[in-house]
Amino acid sequence: MATRIRIKPTEEELAKIILREQREAICKACYQVYNNAPFLANASFAATAEIELQNDQFRADFLRIVVTRDVELLEIIEGAKNLVKILQQLMKD
């Protein structure tokens, strides 16, 4: 049976791996928002949703769908603000 030698990555290699994973996570998050929620950019949809949020059942369903994996609404709001900043930077470039 062959012995495997495990080589530990250097700090520089580890930093590159972490940066790559962070960049990939940002791109995936933006992609998911774009693919799963382009309707949110529609003013008519937003106006209808505001009216429908007066309905308790709609409100409960909306929260159940939007808030997943124990994420707080304030975290979603903060994430949306950060995404806007990222997208605005992309538009500048």
C-alpha positions as CSV (number, residue, x, y, z in Angstrom):
1,M,0.0,0.0,0.0
2,A,1.4,3.4,-1.0
3,T,1.9,6.0,1.6
4,R,0.4,9.4,0.8
5,I,2.3,12.5,1.6
6,R,0.1,15.4,2.4
7,I,1.7,18.8,1.7
8,K,0.3,21.7,3.6
9,P,-0.4,24.8,1.5
10,T,1.7,27.9,2.2
11,E,0.0,31.0,3.6
12,E,0.1,32.6,0.2
13,E,-1.5,29.6,-1.5
14,L,-4.1,29.5,1.3
15,A,-4.9,33.2,0.8
16,K,-5.3,32.6,-2.9
17,I,-7.7,29.7,-2.3
18,I,-9.7,31.8,0.1
19,L,-9.9,34.7,-2.3
20,R,-10.9,32.5,-5.1
21,E,-13.7,30.9,-3.0
22,Q,-14.9,34.3,-1.9
23,R,-15.0,35.6,-5.5
24,E,-16.9,32.5,-6.6
25,A,-19.4,32.9,-3.7
26,I,-20.0,36.6,-4.7
27,C,-20.5,35.6,-8.4
28,K,-22.9,32.8,-7.4
29,A,-24.9,35.0,-5.1
30,C,-25.3,37.7,-7.8
31,Y,-26.2,35.0,-10.4
32,Q,-28.9,33.5,-8.0
33,V,-30.4,36.9,-7.4
34,Y,-30.5,37.7,-11.1
35,N,-32.0,34.3,-12.1
36,N,-34.4,33.9,-9.2
37,A,-35.6,37.5,-8.6
38,P,-35.6,39.6,-11.8
39,F,-39.3,40.3,-11.2
40,L,-38.4,42.4,-8.2
41,A,-37.1,45.1,-10.5
42,N,-40.6,45.3,-12.0
43,A,-42.4,48.3,-10.5
44,S,-45.8,46.8,-11.1
45,F,-44.8,43.6,-9.3
46,A,-43.4,45.6,-6.3
47,A,-46.6,47.7,-6.1
48,T,-48.8,44.5,-6.2
49,A,-46.6,42.9,-3.5
50,E,-47.0,45.9,-1.3
51,I,-50.8,45.6,-1.5
52,E,-50.8,41.8,-1.1
53,L,-48.6,42.1,2.0
54,Q,-51.7,43.4,3.8
55,N,-53.1,39.9,3.5
56,D,-51.9,37.7,6.4
57,Q,-51.7,34.5,4.4
58,F,-49.7,36.1,1.6
59,R,-47.4,37.7,4.2
60,A,-46.8,34.4,5.9
61,D,-46.2,32.6,2.5
62,F,-43.8,35.4,1.4
63,L,-41.8,35.2,4.6
64,R,-41.7,31.4,4.4
65,I,-40.3,31.5,0.9
66,V,-37.9,34.4,1.3
67,V,-36.5,33.7,4.7
68,T,-34.7,30.4,4.5
69,R,-32.1,28.7,6.6
70,D,-32.7,30.9,9.7
71,V,-31.7,34.1,8.0
72,E,-33.0,37.2,9.6
73,L,-34.8,39.8,7.5
74,L,-32.3,42.4,8.6
75,E,-29.5,40.2,7.1
76,I,-31.4,40.0,3.8
77,I,-31.8,43.8,3.8
78,E,-28.1,44.3,4.5
79,G,-27.2,41.7,1.8
80,A,-29.4,43.5,-0.7
81,K,-27.7,46.8,0.1
82,N,-24.3,45.3,-0.4
83,L,-25.4,43.7,-3.7
84,V,-26.6,47.1,-4.9
85,K,-23.1,48.5,-4.1
86,I,-21.4,45.7,-6.0
87,L,-23.7,46.1,-9.0
88,Q,-23.2,49.9,-9.0
89,Q,-19.4,49.4,-9.0
90,L,-19.8,47.0,-12.0
91,M,-21.7,49.7,-13.9
92,K,-18.9,52.2,-13.3
93,D,-16.3,49.8,-14.8
